Amino acid sequence: VGQVQELAALCYRCRVPMVPFGTGTGLEGGVNAVQGGVCFDLSRMDAIVELSLEDFSVVVEPGVTRKALNSHLRGTGLWFPVGTVGAGALG
């Protein structure tokens, strides 16, 4: 997290676009810096930070995959299905 913060601050100061790369499953080409920039590989940031069963919410880092999340949710009665928005968000 600290390294990402430092790189983000440097990019901001130099006015260089930042492109985050999480799990690498996007088919839309969103990680292509077509007008220049720096791509940040965040795939190793794969922690599940917080889970609230009461309000059906979870806080994850950008490298968490759908399969990893569902493995974590196993036994809770919850799951993260493949969907048009969800699949791209969590690979």
PyMOL CGO cylinders between C-alpha atoms (Angstrom):
from pymol import cmd
from pymol.cgo import CYLINDER

trace = [
    CYLINDER, 0.00, 0.00, 0.00, 2.81, 2.38, 0.85, 0.3, 1, 1, 1, 1, 1, 1,
    CYLINDER, 2.81, 2.38, 0.85, 4.52, 1.79, -2.49, 0.3, 1, 1, 1, 1, 1, 1,
    CYLINDER, 4.52, 1.79, -2.49, 1.28, 2.43, -4.35, 0.3, 1, 1, 1, 1, 1, 1,
    CYLINDER, 1.28, 2.43, -4.35, 0.79, 5.65, -2.40, 0.3, 1, 1, 1, 1, 1, 1,
    CYLINDER, 0.79, 5.65, -2.40, 4.31, 6.81, -3.29, 0.3, 1, 1, 1, 1, 1, 1,
    CYLINDER, 4.31, 6.81, -3.29, 3.85, 5.99, -6.98, 0.3, 1, 1, 1, 1, 1, 1,
    CYLINDER, 3.85, 5.99, -6.98, 0.45, 7.69, -7.04, 0.3, 1, 1, 1, 1, 1, 1,
    CYLINDER, 0.45, 7.69, -7.04, 1.93, 10.83, -5.50, 0.3, 1, 1, 1, 1, 1, 1,
    CYLINDER, 1.93, 10.83, -5.50, 4.76, 10.84, -8.04, 0.3, 1, 1, 1, 1, 1, 1,
    CYLINDER, 4.76, 10.84, -8.04, 2.34, 10.40, -10.95, 0.3, 1, 1, 1, 1, 1, 1,
    CYLINDER, 2.34, 10.40, -10.95, 0.18, 13.20, -9.59, 0.3, 1, 1, 1, 1, 1, 1,
    CYLINDER, 0.18, 13.20, -9.59, 3.14, 15.57, -9.26, 0.3, 1, 1, 1, 1, 1, 1,
    CYLINDER, 3.14, 15.57, -9.26, 4.34, 14.74, -12.79, 0.3, 1, 1, 1, 1, 1, 1,
    CYLINDER, 4.34, 14.74, -12.79, 0.79, 14.75, -14.22, 0.3, 1, 1, 1, 1, 1, 1,
    CYLINDER, 0.79, 14.75, -14.22, 1.18, 11.19, -15.53, 0.3, 1, 1, 1, 1, 1, 1,
    CYLINDER, 1.18, 11.19, -15.53, -2.01, 9.08, -15.85, 0.3, 1, 1, 1, 1, 1, 1,
    CYLINDER, -2.01, 9.08, -15.85, -2.27, 5.98, -13.65, 0.3, 1, 1, 1, 1, 1, 1,
    CYLINDER, -2.27, 5.98, -13.65, -3.89, 2.75, -14.83, 0.3, 1, 1, 1, 1, 1, 1,
    CYLINDER, -3.89, 2.75, -14.83, -4.55, 0.14, -12.10, 0.3, 1, 1, 1, 1, 1, 1,
    CYLINDER, -4.55, 0.14, -12.10, -4.21, -3.56, -12.97, 0.3, 1, 1, 1, 1, 1, 1,
    CYLINDER, -4.21, -3.56, -12.97, -5.91, -5.93, -10.53, 0.3, 1, 1, 1, 1, 1, 1,
    CYLINDER, -5.91, -5.93, -10.53, -6.62, -9.50, -11.56, 0.3, 1, 1, 1, 1, 1, 1,
    CYLINDER, -6.62, -9.50, -11.56, -6.10, -9.14, -15.29, 0.3, 1, 1, 1, 1, 1, 1,
    CYLINDER, -6.10, -9.14, -15.29, -9.45, -10.53, -16.36, 0.3, 1, 1, 1, 1, 1, 1,
    CYLINDER, -9.45, -10.53, -16.36, -10.95, -7.46, -18.02, 0.3, 1, 1, 1, 1, 1, 1,
    CYLINDER, -10.95, -7.46, -18.02, -11.83, -7.98, -21.66, 0.3, 1, 1, 1, 1, 1, 1,
    CYLINDER, -11.83, -7.98, -21.66, -12.52, -4.31, -22.27, 0.3, 1, 1, 1, 1, 1, 1,
    CYLINDER, -12.52, -4.31, -22.27, -8.89, -3.24, -22.58, 0.3, 1, 1, 1, 1, 1, 1,
    CYLINDER, -8.89, -3.24, -22.58, -9.17, -0.94, -19.58, 0.3, 1, 1, 1, 1, 1, 1,
    CYLINDER, -9.17, -0.94, -19.58, -5.52, -1.41, -18.57, 0.3, 1, 1, 1, 1, 1, 1,
    CYLINDER, -5.52, -1.41, -18.57, -4.19, -0.08, -21.87, 0.3, 1, 1, 1, 1, 1, 1,
    CYLINDER, -4.19, -0.08, -21.87, -2.68, 3.36, -21.45, 0.3, 1, 1, 1, 1, 1, 1,
    CYLINDER, -2.68, 3.36, -21.45, -3.52, 4.38, -25.00, 0.3, 1, 1, 1, 1, 1, 1,
    CYLINDER, -3.52, 4.38, -25.00, -2.53, 8.00, -24.39, 0.3, 1, 1, 1, 1, 1, 1,
    CYLINDER, -2.53, 8.00, -24.39, 0.45, 7.25, -22.18, 0.3, 1, 1, 1, 1, 1, 1,
    CYLINDER, 0.45, 7.25, -22.18, 0.71, 6.62, -18.48, 0.3, 1, 1, 1, 1, 1, 1,
    CYLINDER, 0.71, 6.62, -18.48, 1.89, 4.10, -15.94, 0.3, 1, 1, 1, 1, 1, 1,
    CYLINDER, 1.89, 4.10, -15.94, 0.21, 0.75, -15.33, 0.3, 1, 1, 1, 1, 1, 1,
    CYLINDER, 0.21, 0.75, -15.33, 0.25, -0.33, -11.67, 0.3, 1, 1, 1, 1, 1, 1,
    CYLINDER, 0.25, -0.33, -11.67, 0.25, -4.12, -11.11, 0.3, 1, 1, 1, 1, 1, 1,
    CYLINDER, 0.25, -4.12, -11.11, -1.89, -4.54, -8.00, 0.3, 1, 1, 1, 1, 1, 1,
    CYLINDER, -1.89, -4.54, -8.00, -2.45, -8.29, -8.39, 0.3, 1, 1, 1, 1, 1, 1,
    CYLINDER, -2.45, -8.29, -8.39, -0.50, -9.15, -5.22, 0.3, 1, 1, 1, 1, 1, 1,
    CYLINDER, -0.50, -9.15, -5.22, -2.81, -6.95, -3.18, 0.3, 1, 1, 1, 1, 1, 1,
    CYLINDER, -2.81, -6.95, -3.18, -5.18, -9.86, -2.65, 0.3, 1, 1, 1, 1, 1, 1,
    CYLINDER, -5.18, -9.86, -2.65, -6.45, -9.51, 0.91, 0.3, 1, 1, 1, 1, 1, 1,
    CYLINDER, -6.45, -9.51, 0.91, -10.07, -9.70, 1.93, 0.3, 1, 1, 1, 1, 1, 1,
    CYLINDER, -10.07, -9.70, 1.93, -10.11, -6.81, 4.37, 0.3, 1, 1, 1, 1, 1, 1,
    CYLINDER, -10.11, -6.81, 4.37, -13.58, -6.86, 5.91, 0.3, 1, 1, 1, 1, 1, 1,
    CYLINDER, -13.58, -6.86, 5.91, -16.74, -8.95, 5.65, 0.3, 1, 1, 1, 1, 1, 1,
    CYLINDER, -16.74, -8.95, 5.65, -20.11, -7.87, 7.03, 0.3, 1, 1, 1, 1, 1, 1,
    CYLINDER, -20.11, -7.87, 7.03, -22.68, -10.65, 6.86, 0.3, 1, 1, 1, 1, 1, 1,
    CYLINDER, -22.68, -10.65, 6.86, -25.36, -8.33, 8.25, 0.3, 1, 1, 1, 1, 1, 1,
    CYLINDER, -25.36, -8.33, 8.25, -25.32, -5.91, 5.33, 0.3, 1, 1, 1, 1, 1, 1,
    CYLINDER, -25.32, -5.91, 5.33, -23.94, -8.27, 2.66, 0.3, 1, 1, 1, 1, 1, 1,
    CYLINDER, -23.94, -8.27, 2.66, -20.83, -6.19, 2.03, 0.3, 1, 1, 1, 1, 1, 1,
    CYLINDER, -20.83, -6.19, 2.03, -17.19, -7.03, 1.70, 0.3, 1, 1, 1, 1, 1, 1,
    CYLINDER, -17.19, -7.03, 1.70, -14.08, -4.87, 1.36, 0.3, 1, 1, 1, 1, 1, 1,
    CYLINDER, -14.08, -4.87, 1.36, -11.39, -6.40, -0.83, 0.3, 1, 1, 1, 1, 1, 1,
    CYLINDER, -11.39, -6.40, -0.83, -8.07, -5.32, -2.29, 0.3, 1, 1, 1, 1, 1, 1,
    CYLINDER, -8.07, -5.32, -2.29, -7.83, -5.07, -6.11, 0.3, 1, 1, 1, 1, 1, 1,
    CYLINDER, -7.83, -5.07, -6.11, -6.12, -8.44, -6.62, 0.3, 1, 1, 1, 1, 1, 1,
    CYLINDER, -6.12, -8.44, -6.62, -8.90, -10.54, -5.05, 0.3, 1, 1, 1, 1, 1, 1,
    CYLINDER, -8.90, -10.54, -5.05, -10.49, -12.92, -7.54, 0.3, 1, 1, 1, 1, 1, 1,
    CYLINDER, -10.49, -12.92, -7.54, -14.08, -14.10, -7.56, 0.3, 1, 1, 1, 1, 1, 1,
    CYLINDER, -14.08, -14.10, -7.56, -12.91, -17.65, -6.80, 0.3, 1, 1, 1, 1, 1, 1,
    CYLINDER, -12.91, -17.65, -6.80, -10.86, -16.50, -3.80, 0.3, 1, 1, 1, 1, 1, 1,
    CYLINDER, -10.86, -16.50, -3.80, -13.79, -14.47, -2.50, 0.3, 1, 1, 1, 1, 1, 1,
    CYLINDER, -13.79, -14.47, -2.50, -16.19, -17.38, -2.89, 0.3, 1, 1, 1, 1, 1, 1,
    CYLINDER, -16.19, -17.38, -2.89, -13.73, -19.65, -1.09, 0.3, 1, 1, 1, 1, 1, 1,
    CYLINDER, -13.73, -19.65, -1.09, -13.65, -17.14, 1.78, 0.3, 1, 1, 1, 1, 1, 1,
    CYLINDER, -13.65, -17.14, 1.78, -17.46, -16.93, 1.79, 0.3, 1, 1, 1, 1, 1, 1,
    CYLINDER, -17.46, -16.93, 1.79, -17.93, -20.71, 1.83, 0.3, 1, 1, 1, 1, 1, 1,
    CYLINDER, -17.93, -20.71, 1.83, -20.00, -21.69, 4.84, 0.3, 1, 1, 1, 1, 1, 1,
    CYLINDER, -20.00, -21.69, 4.84, -21.62, -18.26, 5.26, 0.3, 1, 1, 1, 1, 1, 1,
    CYLINDER, -21.62, -18.26, 5.26, -24.53, -18.86, 2.90, 0.3, 1, 1, 1, 1, 1, 1,
    CYLINDER, -24.53, -18.86, 2.90, -23.29, -16.05, 0.64, 0.3, 1, 1, 1, 1, 1, 1,
    CYLINDER, -23.29, -16.05, 0.64, -21.53, -16.14, -2.72, 0.3, 1, 1, 1, 1, 1, 1,
    CYLINDER, -21.53, -16.14, -2.72, -20.40, -13.75, -5.42, 0.3, 1, 1, 1, 1, 1, 1,
    CYLINDER, -20.40, -13.75, -5.42, -21.94, -14.81, -8.73, 0.3, 1, 1, 1, 1, 1, 1,
    CYLINDER, -21.94, -14.81, -8.73, -20.61, -14.20, -12.21, 0.3, 1, 1, 1, 1, 1, 1,
    CYLINDER, -20.61, -14.20, -12.21, -22.41, -11.22, -13.70, 0.3, 1, 1, 1, 1, 1, 1,
    CYLINDER, -22.41, -11.22, -13.70, -21.98, -8.47, -16.25, 0.3, 1, 1, 1, 1, 1, 1,
    CYLINDER, -21.98, -8.47, -16.25, -20.54, -6.07, -13.68, 0.3, 1, 1, 1, 1, 1, 1,
    CYLINDER, -20.54, -6.07, -13.68, -19.31, -8.44, -11.01, 0.3, 1, 1, 1, 1, 1, 1,
    CYLINDER, -19.31, -8.44, -11.01, -17.16, -10.71, -13.14, 0.3, 1, 1, 1, 1, 1, 1,
    CYLINDER, -17.16, -10.71, -13.14, -15.06, -7.83, -14.40, 0.3, 1, 1, 1, 1, 1, 1,
    CYLINDER, -15.06, -7.83, -14.40, -14.76, -6.39, -10.92, 0.3, 1, 1, 1, 1, 1, 1,
    CYLINDER, -14.76, -6.39, -10.92, -13.40, -9.52, -9.28, 0.3, 1, 1, 1, 1, 1, 1,
    CYLINDER, -13.40, -9.52, -9.28, -12.15, -11.71, -12.09, 0.3, 1, 1, 1, 1, 1, 1,
]
cmd.load_cgo(trace, "trace")
